[in-house]
Amino acid sequence: MDPIRVAIHSSLDDMPAQEWNAIAGTGHPFLRHEFLAALEHNGCVGDNYGWLPQHLGAYDRDNRLIGVAPMYLKDNSYGEFVFDWAWADAYQRAGMSYYPKLVMSVPYTPAVGPRFLIAPDQNQGTVGDALVRAAVDYAQKLGVSSLHCLFQPEQQTGVLERHGLLRRVGCQFHWFNRGYADFDAFLDGFSSSKRKKVRRERRRVTEAQLTIEVVHGHEAQAQQIEIAEMFYRSTFDKKSGWPTLNLGFFEEVATTMGEQLVLVLARDGQRYVAGAICFRGDDALYGRHWGCVAEYHSLHFELCYYQGIDYCIRNGLRLFEPGAQGEHKVARGFVPTATWSAHWIAHPQFRSAIADALRREAGGMSQYMEELKQHLPYKSACEDSPSSQDIGTR
């Protein structure tokens, strides 16, 4: 068997876009070279935010790129959406340092997708094992506390477990397209009271006489990109957060992958008052950011949820991931859905303690999701949960 060489790259541009996308494809927006490179080009990752690129590239004997994995060296846990603050605190109380750590992930993006990617003409198991083994070896070489893989599909979680990573289960709320003809057909599956509530929320927006615009990035005017970035930033300003993305990033992705950037904007007359930023893949829509400069009843639900569902139905997309957390999504038809992460812990005693905690957490998470499903709005039990294939193949 030909040997596989795995190299560490401190810039995505070390691996040309054509070669990366030939492996990763362009169907998943956050794994495109253009998306990850725009983060680097515009300072959204790097020293300022503690996301130092350490991407993996697997090469065959002819030095051809055959596998890739986005990876970062981190000195914090911001922008990950799989929370390990308690682990870091336990390390500190024990007089040890949890940071730096390695993370195989897409920065600031809790969207499910493969985290190690392999050329279609290669043996998936062989190259996948080589990438994961290289990541663990690199973590040991650096002497970091841990290596984390976030929001990978379940089948990749099994590969990671074989290399000593611990499985962790989380929960998000996803919408699944059952072949609905239109939004009304979707609501037909609701109980009467839940259906009336959604229609009342949508009617509130109509009564406010707001104009809703759905614009793709490559069609957007410069002003609309600027407005969307302002809405994104305003949410962090209100919550004293850290807006890591910037106008340069949004302008770049609008140019390089604009057909996958989806802006949902609301106008009151000629004034833009709110907006949501989404990205679309081949079969899914991903809600990412929201902001407003004026309050309108139910406008958040309209822009962040109902417009996204409408978009999926019109465009034949099977899945809508509206972002992390949010139990209020359940009453609007979003199903509690398992997500996965995997964790390699260097310290034997901490690994044992974390493994025990994750086993107990998994039982609690399963119970939590089952309880939430009792509050779904659907009349029929067949509507109330995705199949295992829905969960495991993304």
C-alpha positions in Angstrom: 0.0 0.0 0.0 1.3 3.4 -0.9 2.3 5.5 2.1 0.3 8.5 3.2 2.1 11.6 4.3 0.1 14.1 6.5 1.4 17.7 6.8 0.3 20.6 9.0 -0.6 23.9 7.2 -0.7 27.2 9.0 -2.7 28.8 6.1 -5.5 27.4 4.0 -3.9 29.0 1.0 -1.1 26.5 1.3 -3.7 24.1 -0.2 -5.1 25.6 -3.4 -8.8 26.1 -3.6 -9.2 23.8 -6.6 -7.5 20.9 -4.8 -9.3 21.5 -1.5 -12.8 21.8 -3.2 -12.1 18.7 -5.3 -12.0 16.8 -2.0 -14.4 18.7 0.2 -16.9 19.6 -2.6 -18.9 22.8 -2.6 -22.2 21.4 -1.5 -21.5 22.1 2.2 -20.9 25.9 2.4 -18.7 25.9 5.6 -16.3 23.4 4.3 -15.6 25.2 1.1 -12.1 26.6 0.7 -13.6 30.0 0.0 -15.4 30.2 3.4 -12.5 29.0 5.5 -10.0 31.1 3.6 -12.2 34.3 4.0 -12.0 33.8 7.7 -8.2 33.9 7.5 -8.0 36.7 4.9 -10.0 39.0 7.0 -8.5 38.4 10.4 -11.6 36.5 11.8 -9.2 33.7 13.0 -5.6 34.0 14.0 -3.8 35.6 16.9 -6.6 38.1 17.7 -9.2 35.5 18.5 -7.1 32.5 19.4 -7.9 30.3 16.4 -4.5 29.5 14.9 -4.9 27.5 11.7 -3.2 24.1 11.8 -5.0 22.4 8.9 -4.2 18.8 8.0 -3.4 17.8 4.5 -2.9 14.1 3.5 -0.7 13.4 0.4 -0.1 10.3 -1.6 3.3 9.1 -2.9 3.0 11.4 -5.9 2.4 14.4 -3.5 -1.2 14.7 -4.5 -3.6 16.0 -1.9 -6.0 13.2 -1.1 -7.5 14.3 2.3 -8.0 17.4 4.4 -9.3 18.5 7.8 -9.7 22.0 9.1 -8.0 22.3 12.5 -7.0 25.1 14.9 -4.8 25.6 17.9 -6.8 27.4 20.5 -6.1 29.3 23.7 -9.8 29.7 24.6 -13.2 28.0 24.1 -15.1 30.8 22.4 -17.0 30.2 19.2 -17.2 26.4 19.6 -20.8 25.8 20.8 -19.7 22.5 22.5 -19.1 23.7 26.0 -16.0 22.6 28.0 -15.7 25.5 30.4 -16.1 23.1 33.4 -13.3 21.0 32.1 -11.0 24.0 31.8 -12.0 25.1 35.3 -11.2 21.7 36.7 -7.8 21.8 35.2 -7.1 25.2 36.7 -8.2 24.1 40.1 -5.9 21.1 39.8 -3.0 23.5 39.1 -2.8 22.5 35.4 -3.4 24.4 32.1 -6.3 23.3 29.8 -5.1 25.7 27.1 -3.8 25.5 24.4 -5.9 22.7 22.9 -6.5 21.5 19.3 -10.0 21.7 17.7 -11.1 20.1 14.4 -14.0 22.4 13.6 -15.4 25.2 11.5 -14.9 28.4 13.6 -18.1 30.0 15.0 -20.3 27.5 13.2 -22.3 24.8 15.0 -23.4 23.2 11.8 -23.2 19.4 11.3 -20.8 18.3 8.6 -17.8 16.0 8.0 -14.6 17.2 9.8 -12.1 15.0 7.8 -12.6 14.9 4.1 -11.2 12.4 1.6 -10.9 12.4 -2.1 -13.7 10.2 -3.7 -11.2 8.0 -5.5 -9.4 7.0 -2.3 -10.0 4.4 0.3 -12.1 6.3 2.8 -11.2 4.3 5.8 -7.4 4.3 5.1 -7.2 8.1 4.5 -9.6 8.9 7.3 -7.6 6.8 9.8 -4.4 8.6 8.6 -5.9 12.0 9.2 -7.2 11.2 12.7 -4.0 9.4 13.7 -2.0 12.4 12.6 -4.2 14.8 14.6 -3.7 12.7 17.8 0.0 12.4 17.1 0.3 16.2 16.6 -1.6 16.8 19.9 0.9 14.6 21.7 3.8 16.3 20.0 2.6 19.7 21.0 1.9 18.6 24.5 -1.6 20.1 24.5 -4.2 19.0 27.0 -6.7 17.8 24.4 -8.0 17.4 20.9 -11.7 18.0 20.1 -13.7 17.3 17.0 -17.0 19.2 16.9 -20.3 18.6 15.0 -19.1 15.7 12.9 -21.7 13.2 11.7 -22.2 10.0 13.7 -20.3 7.7 11.4 -17.2 9.9 11.8 -17.6 9.8 15.5 -17.1 6.0 15.3 -13.8 6.5 13.5 -12.7 9.0 16.1 -13.6 6.6 19.0 -11.4 4.0 17.5 -8.5 6.4 17.9 -9.2 7.0 21.6 -11.6 10.0 21.4 -14.5 10.1 23.8 -18.0 10.5 22.3 -20.2 13.4 23.4 -23.8 13.9 22.5 -25.5 17.2 22.2 -28.9 18.5 21.0 -30.0 21.0 18.4 -33.4 21.7 16.8 -33.7 20.9 13.1 -36.5 21.1 10.6 -37.0 18.3 8.1 -38.8 18.7 4.8 -41.4 15.9 4.4 -42.0 17.0 0.8 -44.4 19.8 1.6 -46.0 21.6 -1.3 -45.9 25.0 0.5 -45.9 26.5 4.0 -49.6 25.9 4.5 -49.1 22.2 3.7 -46.4 22.1 6.5 -48.8 23.7 8.9 -51.6 21.2 8.0 -49.6 18.7 10.1 -49.9 20.8 13.2 -52.5 20.5 15.9 -55.2 23.3 15.6 -53.9 25.4 18.5 -50.3 25.3 17.3 -51.2 26.0 13.7 -53.2 29.1 14.8 -50.3 30.4 16.9 -47.9 30.3 13.9 -50.4 31.9 11.6 -50.9 34.6 14.2 -47.2 35.3 14.5 -46.8 35.6 10.7 -49.9 37.8 10.6 -48.3 40.2 13.1 -45.5 40.8 10.6 -47.9 41.4 7.8 -49.9 43.8 9.8 -46.8 45.8 10.6 -46.6 46.4 6.8 -43.0 45.2 6.7 -41.4 44.2 3.4 -39.4 41.0 3.5 -36.5 40.6 0.9 -34.6 37.3 0.4 -31.4 38.1 -1.5 -28.5 35.8 -2.4 -25.0 37.2 -1.9 -24.0 37.4 -5.6 -27.3 39.4 -6.2 -27.0 41.7 -3.2 -26.2 45.4 -3.5 -23.2 46.6 -1.5 -25.5 48.4 0.8 -27.4 45.2 1.6 -24.1 43.4 2.6 -23.2 46.4 4.8 -26.7 46.4 6.4 -26.5 42.6 7.1 -23.1 43.0 8.7 -24.4 45.8 10.8 -27.3 43.7 12.0 -24.8 40.9 12.8 -22.6 43.2 14.8 -25.6 44.9 16.6 -26.6 41.6 18.3 -23.1 41.2 19.8 -23.1 44.9 20.9 -26.4 44.4 22.7 -25.2 41.3 24.5 -21.6 42.6 25.2 -20.3 39.9 22.9 -17.4 39.6 20.5 -18.3 40.1 16.8 -15.5 38.0 15.2 -16.8 38.3 11.7 -16.4 41.6 9.8 -17.5 43.4 6.7 -14.5 42.2 4.7 -15.5 38.6 5.4 -19.1 39.1 4.3 -18.0 41.0 1.2 -15.5 38.2 0.3 -17.9 35.3 0.6 -20.6 37.3 -1.2 -18.1 37.4 -4.1 -16.5 34.0 -3.9 -19.6 31.9 -2.9 -22.4 34.3 -3.2 -24.9 31.8 -4.5 -24.7 30.1 -1.0 -25.0 33.3 1.1 -28.7 34.0 1.8 -29.8 37.3 3.3 -33.3 37.7 4.7 -33.9 41.4 5.3 -36.9 43.4 6.6 -37.8 46.9 5.6 -40.1 49.4 7.2 -40.7 51.7 4.2 -37.2 52.4 2.9 -35.5 51.7 6.2 -34.0 48.3 6.9 -34.9 47.3 10.4 -33.8 43.6 10.8 -32.1 40.8 9.0 -31.0 37.2 9.2 -27.9 35.7 7.6 -28.1 32.2 6.3 -26.0 29.9 4.1 -27.3 27.1 1.9 -25.9 23.8 0.8 -27.0 21.3 -1.8 -29.8 20.0 0.4 -29.8 22.2 3.5 -30.2 25.7 4.8 -28.2 26.9 7.8 -29.4 29.9 9.8 -26.4 31.7 11.3 -26.9 35.3 12.5 -29.7 37.7 13.3 -29.9 41.4 14.3 -32.4 44.3 14.4 -32.5 48.0 15.1 -36.2 48.1 16.0 -38.5 45.8 17.8 -41.5 44.3 15.9 -43.8 41.6 17.3 -42.8 38.1 16.0 -40.3 39.5 13.5 -37.5 37.3 14.9 -39.6 34.2 14.3 -40.5 35.3 10.8 -36.9 36.0 9.6 -35.0 33.3 11.4 -37.5 30.4 11.2 -40.6 30.8 8.9 -38.7 32.5 6.0 -36.1 29.7 6.2 -38.8 27.0 6.1 -40.4 28.7 3.2 -37.1 28.9 1.4 -36.4 25.2 1.9 -39.9 24.2 0.6 -39.5 26.5 -2.5 -36.0 25.2 -3.3 -36.5 21.6 -2.4 -34.0 21.5 0.5 -34.6 18.7 2.9 -33.1 20.2 6.1 -33.0 23.5 7.9 -30.5 23.9 10.8 -31.4 27.3 12.3 -28.4 27.4 14.7 -27.6 26.2 18.2 -29.9 26.0 21.2 -33.4 27.4 21.5 -36.1 25.2 23.0 -38.7 27.7 21.7 -38.1 26.2 18.2 -39.9 23.0 19.2 -43.3 24.6 19.1 -42.6 25.8 15.6 -41.8 22.4 14.2 -38.1 22.0 14.8 -37.2 18.5 16.1 -34.8 17.8 18.9 -31.9 16.1 17.1 -28.7 14.5 18.3 -25.4 16.1 17.5 -21.9 14.7 18.1 -18.5 15.7 19.2 -15.4 13.7 20.2 -12.6 14.5 22.6 -9.1 13.2 23.2 -7.9 14.0 26.7 -4.1 13.6 27.4 -4.2 13.3 31.2 -5.2 9.8 32.2 -7.1 10.8 35.4 -9.0 13.6 33.7 -9.8 11.4 30.8 -11.3 8.9 33.1 -13.3 11.5 35.0 -14.5 13.2 31.7 -15.5 9.8 30.2 -17.6 9.0 33.3 -19.2 12.5 33.1 -20.0 12.0 29.4 -21.7 8.7 30.0 -24.0 10.3 32.6 -24.5 13.3 30.4 -25.6 11.1 27.4 -28.3 9.5 29.5 -29.6 12.9 30.6 -29.5 14.2 27.1 -31.5 11.3 25.7 -34.2 11.9 28.4 -34.2 15.6 27.7 -34.8 15.1 23.9 -37.5 12.6 24.5 -39.3 15.0 26.9 -39.0 17.8 24.4 -40.5 15.7 21.6 -43.7 15.5 23.7 -44.1 19.3 23.0 -43.8 19.1 19.2 -46.8 20.6 17.4 -47.4 17.7 15.0 -50.6 15.8 15.1 -49.0 12.6 13.8 -46.3 10.7 15.7 -44.6 10.0 12.4 -43.8 13.6 12.1 -42.2 14.0 15.5 -38.7 12.7 14.9 -36.1 12.4 12.1 -35.0 9.0 11.1 -31.6 7.6 12.2 -30.4 8.2 8.6 -31.3 11.9 8.9 -29.2 12.2 12.0 -26.3 10.0 11.1 -25.4 10.8 7.5 -24.7 14.5 7.7 
